[in-house]
Amino acid sequence: MKLSRRTWLRHSLAAPCGLAIAPFLSLRADPALAAASPSYAIVMNSGEASVSVIDMATRKIVRTLPTLREPSHWALTPDRSQLYIADASGNALFVVDPRKATAIGHKTIADPYQLGFSPDHRYLVVNALRLNHVDIYRADDLSLVKRFAAGKMPSHLDFAPDARTSFSSMQESNSLVAFDLANMTVRWTAQVGATPAGVLWHNGKILVCVMGADHVAEVDPANGKVLRRIKTGVGPHNLFLAPDRKTLYVSNRIGGSLAALDPVTYELRRTYPFRAAGPDDIGIAPDGKLWIALRFHEQVAVLDPDSGKYETIDVGRSPHGIFLTTQLDRPGLVTAEVL
């Protein structure tokens, strides 16, 4: 079932523009609701302003949600009631029911590209890649608290576990910037390599994908010093920690591969080739299979990490972010980086 853009946007615009986040209650999903609901993969097609909703059991698209221009990444509200989908050049957050994979409405916001809620649930941090600023919003009402112009093309982000610091990569400035969320100041700016992208707090350090090279930089969060460089493949774009914390995956978007690393030693265990498909964001299903957005193809791959074999599902142009509704059934904080 495919809604027309005009029909969906008319419904969306009729919703309240200031969509509030529901009170933060239990972080555990209702088992009865989970049992009654199909599982969906929600795929953001940044090249055609749409979101594909795939039934994970049948591998079929069941609906397509139109957006304004460029859906890219997602953030799940801490109470798990709403999924925010960033539409950067459309200047909007599209809000989706994360269990039903249906549209709720939208919120006008400046150039949201990558975004995330702080671990203490106080703030939503948004990287505005096109407009060159990082915005800090109150999580409860999305009012703007602070705007930083700290580099060019702010790309990806993550947080320190104590929620006092957020870290944003600046693609055109070749830097990583640490923001003090307690004092709303810039703590430090550090050069980390050409065209940095994905950011992940891991084992007390910051990992940054250096997309203009072939490695991930390990950075000291206290001062921005690069401690070592971990080779993963050509053009690493983003990195993801498996739910069991036993594998760290790096999508080498330029080189066309997915690297599986030991999360402690960073030894390269295995490389999965995807030719010129441009693997980007991933989600991990309860059966262990990896759902991978193939940015340079109009497809999502479903990979068995044991055999290395995968099947593909046709979606829209330039699939980017991907959210699996099965993630709602896991306890703890659910983000795009910690799967």
Helices and strands as residue ranges (DSSP letters): H 5-14, H 31-36, E 40-45, E 50-55, E 60-66, E 71-76, E 83-87, E 92-97, E 102-108, E 114-117, E 123-128, E 133-138, E 144-148, E 154-159, E 165-170, E 175-180, E 185-191, E 196-202, E 205-210, E 215-219, E 226-231, E 236-241, E 248-252, E 257-261, E 268-273, E 279-284, E 290-294, E 299-303, E 310-314, E 319-324, G 325-329
